[in-house]
Amino acid sequence: MALVAELWKKLPLELVERIIDLLVDDHDQDPAYQWTTLRHTSRRQMRRIERHFLRHWVPQLTITLYSGPRCQIDYRLSDHAVEDSFETGRARFRTLGAELAEGTHTLNNQDIKSLWGQYSFENRVAHLRLGEGVLNQGMTGGYIVNDTDIVGLGVEDDGLDIVFDWRGTLDALLREEVMMRKLQTQMASDRKARLAAEGRWPPFPRIQRVVLVKQFVLDVQMAKRVAVQRHRLMRHDPSGRARLGSLTHESRHLHKQPLPPPTSTSQPNNNNNRAACCIICSRRTGPSIFEVVSCEESVVLSLEGWERLSKEELLDLYAEAYGWNCYRSLGQETNFEWQKTSKNDWLTVCSSSAEKLYSVRRWNPWF
């Protein structure tokens, strides 16, 4: 290593920068690595990568505000004055939210602004999505989604425009993404070692991938997010007085963390819900990040080397993951036949392979 370092120092600066340029470009489909690692190689690379992000990835960022379980209000980049945004560090996003409706009640501008007034560390009523339909070759569930902080958030009077610190917001989003990748690698290794010690780790790679999909869905996918959220909480409030708003009763079957009993104010009002036939119909809250991830994020794309798999195997793995997701989400924890039935339903549903493997699927309360 010392010899390599010495040789590196002897290279002309122009050649060094060109090599780093090629390295950065080689990771163009991995914004998390570009931002958290390659951006810090030099001042020139920092400015180059930040300009690239402002032109390419900020337009691929969506901020979704939730109004109850059925209404999602998307904000996207509205101002393409890239140079101003680069120098000021502020991005302006806009929505056509006045045209959206929740049930029979149209949301007006004041309603939307009031929703933003509820946004806080303990009540993340907005989530971020980066690269929908773009990352991981546009595969279903291949984008980044999280409820990290919208740094420096400001809401305009009409509620249709928001401004925020785009560097700080992307930094929070992508640093947690890298942290989750590292945790997932370690957790997957631990599960494989445990299965091998129990004599349950299969010898064939294809069956190994099926086993890993089950481990990811039922354990790793949510466990890594719980760990990262707790890390976020400790950084935000070392005293421990704050709480994680994402650990909701509705998502308890996913995060599996202890919760205080629900307050009377969190229960549906029977007088206002006479037509409610089930817990979904009577629900008034938006989703936590755990619910969104369970619906939108594909664990198949967490498998090492998934890019080299055949279309047939990818379809089978997506179906396997869907089956286990239904198994954990619909009160069928002890019904292994339900997983098989759900998997078969997904495989035989009347849609093309392209639709199954290349689509954008958003959370809904009936998933």
C-alpha positions as CSV (number, residue, x, y, z in Angstrom):
1,M,0.0,0.0,0.0
2,A,2.9,2.4,0.8
3,L,4.4,1.7,-2.6
4,V,1.0,2.5,-4.4
5,A,0.7,5.7,-2.4
6,E,4.2,6.8,-3.4
7,L,3.4,6.0,-7.1
8,W,0.1,7.9,-6.9
9,K,1.9,11.0,-5.5
10,K,4.3,11.0,-8.5
11,L,1.5,11.1,-11.1
12,P,0.7,14.5,-12.7
13,L,-2.3,16.3,-11.2
14,E,-4.1,16.3,-14.5
15,L,-3.8,12.5,-14.8
16,V,-5.0,12.0,-11.2
17,E,-8.0,14.1,-11.8
18,R,-8.8,12.3,-15.1
19,I,-8.6,8.9,-13.3
20,I,-10.9,10.1,-10.6
21,D,-13.3,11.5,-13.3
22,L,-13.5,8.0,-14.8
23,L,-14.0,6.5,-11.3
24,V,-16.9,8.9,-10.6
25,D,-18.5,8.3,-14.0
26,D,-18.2,4.5,-13.5
27,H,-20.5,4.9,-10.4
28,D,-23.0,7.1,-12.2
29,Q,-25.9,4.7,-11.2
30,D,-24.9,4.7,-7.5
31,P,-25.6,8.2,-6.2
32,A,-25.1,7.1,-2.6
33,Y,-21.5,6.1,-3.2
34,Q,-20.8,9.1,-5.4
35,W,-22.1,11.5,-2.8
36,T,-20.8,10.0,0.4
37,T,-17.4,8.8,-0.8
38,L,-16.3,10.1,-4.2
39,R,-17.4,13.6,-3.5
40,H,-14.8,13.9,-0.8
41,T,-11.8,12.9,-3.0
42,S,-10.9,16.6,-3.9
43,R,-12.4,20.0,-4.0
44,R,-12.7,19.8,-7.7
45,Q,-14.6,16.5,-7.5
46,M,-16.9,17.9,-4.9
47,R,-18.0,20.8,-7.1
48,R,-18.2,18.5,-10.2
49,I,-20.3,15.9,-8.4
50,E,-22.6,18.5,-6.7
51,R,-23.2,20.2,-10.1
52,H,-24.0,16.8,-11.6
53,F,-26.4,16.0,-8.7
54,L,-28.2,19.4,-9.1
55,R,-28.7,18.8,-12.9
56,H,-29.5,15.1,-12.8
57,W,-30.5,13.7,-9.3
58,V,-32.3,16.7,-7.8
59,P,-34.8,16.5,-10.7
60,Q,-35.2,12.8,-9.9
61,L,-36.1,13.5,-6.3
62,T,-39.7,13.4,-5.2
63,I,-41.0,14.6,-1.8
64,T,-44.4,13.1,-1.0
65,L,-46.7,14.7,1.6
66,Y,-49.4,12.4,3.0
67,S,-52.9,13.4,3.9
68,G,-54.4,10.3,5.6
69,P,-54.0,6.9,4.1
70,R,-55.3,7.6,0.6
71,C,-53.9,10.9,-0.6
72,Q,-50.3,11.4,-1.7
73,I,-49.1,14.9,-2.8
74,D,-45.9,14.8,-4.8
75,Y,-43.5,17.8,-4.9
76,R,-40.9,17.9,-7.6
77,L,-38.3,20.5,-8.8
78,S,-40.0,23.5,-10.3
79,D,-37.1,25.9,-10.8
80,H,-34.4,24.9,-13.2
81,A,-32.2,27.9,-12.4
82,V,-29.3,25.5,-11.7
83,E,-26.7,28.1,-11.1
84,D,-28.8,30.0,-8.5
85,S,-29.6,26.8,-6.7
86,F,-25.9,25.7,-6.7
87,E,-24.7,28.9,-5.1
88,T,-27.6,29.4,-2.6
89,G,-28.0,25.7,-1.8
90,R,-31.8,26.1,-1.9
91,A,-34.1,24.1,-4.2
92,R,-37.7,25.0,-4.9
93,F,-40.2,22.1,-5.3
94,R,-43.8,22.5,-6.5
95,T,-46.9,20.4,-6.5
96,L,-50.3,20.6,-8.3
97,G,-51.8,19.6,-5.0
98,A,-54.9,21.8,-5.3
99,E,-56.2,19.4,-7.9
100,L,-55.9,16.4,-5.6
101,A,-58.8,15.1,-3.5
102,E,-59.1,12.9,-0.5
103,G,-62.4,11.1,-0.8
104,T,-65.0,13.6,-1.6
105,H,-63.2,16.5,0.1
106,T,-61.0,18.6,-2.1
107,L,-57.8,19.7,-0.4
108,N,-57.3,23.4,-0.7
109,N,-54.1,25.3,-0.3
110,Q,-54.6,26.0,3.4
111,D,-55.2,22.3,4.0
112,I,-51.9,21.4,2.4
113,K,-50.1,24.1,4.4
114,S,-51.6,22.8,7.5
115,L,-50.3,19.3,6.7
116,W,-46.8,20.7,6.4
117,G,-47.3,22.3,9.8
118,Q,-47.5,18.8,11.3
119,Y,-44.1,17.8,9.9
120,S,-41.5,17.2,12.6
121,F,-38.9,14.7,13.7
122,E,-41.6,12.7,15.6
123,N,-44.2,13.1,12.8
124,R,-42.7,12.5,9.4
125,V,-45.8,13.2,7.2
126,A,-43.5,13.4,4.2
127,H,-41.2,10.9,2.6
128,L,-38.4,11.2,0.0
129,R,-38.0,9.1,-3.1
130,L,-34.9,9.3,-5.3
131,G,-34.6,7.7,-8.8
132,E,-38.1,6.2,-9.3
133,G,-38.0,4.2,-12.5
134,V,-34.3,5.1,-13.0
135,L,-32.1,3.5,-10.3
136,N,-31.1,-0.2,-10.6
137,Q,-31.9,-0.2,-14.3
138,G,-35.5,1.0,-13.7
139,M,-36.4,-2.3,-11.9
140,T,-39.5,-2.4,-9.8
141,G,-38.7,-1.3,-6.2
142,G,-35.2,-0.2,-7.2
143,Y,-35.2,3.4,-6.0
144,I,-34.3,4.9,-2.7
145,V,-37.1,5.8,-0.3
146,N,-36.8,7.1,3.3
147,D,-38.2,9.5,5.8
148,T,-35.0,11.4,6.4
149,D,-35.0,15.1,7.2
150,I,-35.9,17.7,4.7
151,V,-33.2,20.1,5.8
152,G,-34.1,23.8,6.1
153,L,-37.7,23.2,5.0
154,G,-39.7,26.3,4.3
155,V,-43.3,26.3,3.1
156,E,-44.7,29.1,0.9
157,D,-48.0,30.8,1.8
158,D,-50.0,28.9,-0.8
159,G,-48.7,25.5,0.4
160,L,-47.9,24.5,-3.2
161,D,-44.2,25.5,-3.1
162,I,-41.5,24.4,-0.6
163,V,-37.9,25.4,-0.5
164,F,-35.1,23.4,1.3
165,D,-31.4,22.9,1.5
166,W,-30.9,20.3,-1.2
167,R,-27.3,19.4,-0.2
168,G,-28.2,18.8,3.4
169,T,-31.3,16.8,2.4
170,L,-29.5,14.6,0.0
171,D,-26.7,14.1,2.5
172,A,-29.1,12.9,5.1
173,L,-30.9,10.6,2.6
174,L,-27.7,9.1,1.1
175,R,-25.8,8.7,4.3
176,E,-28.5,6.6,5.8
177,E,-28.7,4.6,2.5
178,V,-25.0,3.7,2.8
179,M,-25.4,2.8,6.5
180,M,-28.3,0.5,5.7
181,R,-26.2,-1.2,3.0
182,K,-23.4,-1.9,5.5
183,L,-25.9,-3.2,8.1
184,Q,-27.6,-5.4,5.5
185,T,-24.3,-7.0,4.4
186,Q,-23.4,-7.8,8.0
187,M,-26.9,-9.1,8.8
188,A,-27.0,-11.3,5.7
189,S,-23.6,-12.7,6.6
190,D,-24.8,-13.5,10.1
191,R,-28.0,-15.2,8.9
192,K,-26.0,-17.3,6.4
193,A,-23.6,-18.4,9.1
194,R,-26.5,-19.3,11.5
195,L,-28.3,-21.3,8.8
196,A,-25.0,-23.1,7.9
197,A,-24.4,-23.9,11.6
198,E,-27.9,-25.4,11.8
199,G,-27.3,-27.4,8.6
200,R,-30.0,-25.4,6.7
201,W,-27.9,-23.5,4.2
202,P,-28.4,-25.1,0.8
203,P,-25.4,-25.9,-1.5
204,F,-26.9,-24.5,-4.7
205,P,-26.7,-20.8,-5.5
206,R,-30.2,-20.5,-6.9
207,I,-31.7,-22.0,-3.8
208,Q,-29.5,-19.9,-1.6
209,R,-31.0,-16.8,-3.3
210,V,-34.5,-18.0,-2.5
211,V,-33.5,-18.6,1.1
212,L,-32.0,-15.1,1.3
213,V,-35.1,-13.5,-0.1
214,K,-37.1,-15.0,2.8
215,Q,-34.5,-13.8,5.3
216,F,-34.6,-10.3,3.8
217,V,-38.3,-9.9,3.8
218,L,-39.0,-11.4,7.3
219,D,-36.0,-10.0,9.1
220,V,-33.2,-8.0,7.5
221,Q,-35.2,-5.4,5.5
222,M,-36.9,-4.0,8.6
223,A,-34.2,-4.7,11.2
224,K,-31.6,-2.6,9.3
225,R,-34.1,0.3,9.2
226,V,-34.9,0.0,12.9
227,A,-31.1,0.2,13.7
228,V,-30.6,3.2,11.5
229,Q,-33.7,5.0,12.9
230,R,-32.4,4.4,16.4
231,H,-29.0,5.9,15.4
232,R,-30.9,8.9,14.0
233,L,-32.8,9.3,17.2
234,M,-29.6,9.2,19.3
235,R,-28.0,11.9,17.1
236,H,-31.2,14.0,17.3
237,D,-31.8,13.7,21.1
238,P,-29.1,11.9,23.1
239,S,-31.3,12.4,26.2
240,G,-33.8,9.9,24.9
241,R,-36.9,12.1,25.5
242,A,-37.8,12.3,21.8
243,R,-39.5,9.3,20.1
244,L,-39.5,7.8,16.7
245,G,-42.8,8.6,15.0
246,S,-42.1,5.9,12.4
247,L,-42.7,3.2,15.0
248,T,-46.5,3.2,14.7
249,H,-49.1,0.7,15.8
250,E,-50.1,0.2,12.2
251,S,-46.6,-0.9,11.3
252,R,-45.8,-2.9,14.4
253,H,-46.0,-6.2,12.5
254,L,-43.1,-4.9,10.4
255,H,-40.7,-3.1,12.9
256,K,-41.6,-5.5,15.8
257,Q,-40.6,-2.9,18.4
258,P,-42.4,-2.4,21.8
259,L,-44.9,0.5,21.8
260,P,-46.9,2.3,24.4
261,P,-50.7,1.7,24.4
262,P,-52.5,3.9,21.9
263,T,-54.1,7.0,23.3
264,S,-57.8,7.6,23.1
265,T,-57.3,10.4,20.6
266,S,-55.6,8.0,18.2
267,Q,-58.6,5.7,18.1
268,P,-61.2,6.2,15.3
269,N,-64.2,8.2,16.2
270,N,-67.1,5.8,15.9
271,N,-69.6,8.6,15.2
272,N,-67.5,9.7,12.2
273,N,-66.9,6.2,11.0
274,R,-70.3,4.6,10.9
275,A,-69.6,3.2,7.4
276,A,-66.2,1.8,8.4
277,C,-66.2,-1.9,7.9
278,C,-62.6,-2.7,8.9
279,I,-59.4,-1.2,10.3
280,I,-58.4,0.0,6.8
281,C,-61.6,1.8,6.2
282,S,-61.4,3.5,9.6
283,R,-57.8,4.5,9.3
284,R,-57.0,8.2,9.4
285,T,-53.2,8.3,9.4
286,G,-50.7,8.2,6.6
287,P,-48.1,5.4,6.3
288,S,-44.9,5.1,8.3
289,I,-41.7,4.4,6.4
290,F,-41.9,0.8,7.3
291,E,-45.2,0.4,5.6
292,V,-44.0,2.2,2.5
293,V,-40.9,0.1,2.3
294,S,-42.8,-3.2,2.7
295,C,-44.8,-2.2,-0.4
296,E,-42.3,-0.3,-2.6
297,E,-38.8,-1.6,-2.0
298,S,-37.7,-4.8,-3.6
299,V,-35.4,-7.1,-1.6
300,V,-34.4,-9.0,-4.7
301,L,-32.2,-6.0,-5.8
302,S,-30.3,-6.5,-2.5
303,L,-29.0,-9.8,-3.7
304,E,-25.4,-9.7,-4.8
305,G,-25.1,-10.1,-8.6
306,W,-28.8,-9.8,-9.3
307,E,-27.9,-8.0,-12.6
308,R,-26.6,-11.3,-14.0
309,L,-29.7,-13.3,-13.3
310,S,-32.1,-14.5,-16.0
311,K,-35.5,-12.9,-16.4
312,E,-37.2,-16.1,-15.4
313,E,-35.2,-16.3,-12.1
314,L,-35.9,-12.6,-11.4
315,L,-39.6,-13.2,-11.8
316,D,-39.5,-16.2,-9.5
317,L,-37.6,-14.2,-6.8
318,Y,-40.0,-11.2,-7.1
319,A,-42.9,-13.7,-6.6
320,E,-41.1,-15.3,-3.7
321,A,-40.7,-11.9,-2.0
322,Y,-44.3,-11.0,-2.7
323,G,-45.4,-14.3,-1.1
324,W,-43.4,-13.7,2.1
325,N,-44.6,-10.1,2.2
326,C,-48.3,-11.2,2.1
327,Y,-47.4,-13.8,4.8
328,R,-46.2,-11.2,7.2
329,S,-48.7,-8.4,6.4
330,L,-52.1,-10.1,6.5
331,G,-52.1,-11.9,9.8
332,Q,-51.0,-15.2,8.3
333,E,-47.8,-15.6,10.4
334,T,-48.3,-19.4,10.8
335,N,-49.8,-20.1,7.4
336,F,-47.0,-21.2,5.2
337,E,-49.5,-22.2,2.5
338,W,-50.5,-18.6,2.3
339,Q,-47.0,-17.7,1.1
340,K,-47.1,-20.3,-1.6
341,T,-50.6,-19.2,-2.7
342,S,-49.7,-15.6,-2.8
343,K,-46.5,-16.3,-4.8
344,N,-48.5,-18.3,-7.4
345,D,-51.1,-15.5,-7.6
346,W,-48.3,-13.0,-8.4
347,L,-46.8,-15.3,-11.1
348,T,-50.2,-15.9,-12.8
349,V,-51.6,-12.4,-12.6
350,C,-52.6,-11.0,-16.0
351,S,-49.7,-8.6,-16.6
352,S,-46.6,-8.9,-18.7
353,S,-43.1,-9.7,-17.4
354,A,-42.1,-6.2,-18.3
355,E,-44.9,-4.7,-16.2
356,K,-43.9,-6.9,-13.2
357,L,-40.2,-6.2,-13.4
358,Y,-40.3,-2.6,-14.6
359,S,-42.9,-0.5,-12.9
360,V,-43.3,2.1,-10.2
361,R,-45.6,0.9,-7.4
362,R,-46.7,3.2,-4.6
363,W,-48.0,2.3,-1.1
364,N,-51.7,1.9,-0.5
365,P,-53.6,0.9,2.6
366,W,-55.0,-2.2,1.0
367,F,-51.5,-3.8,0.2
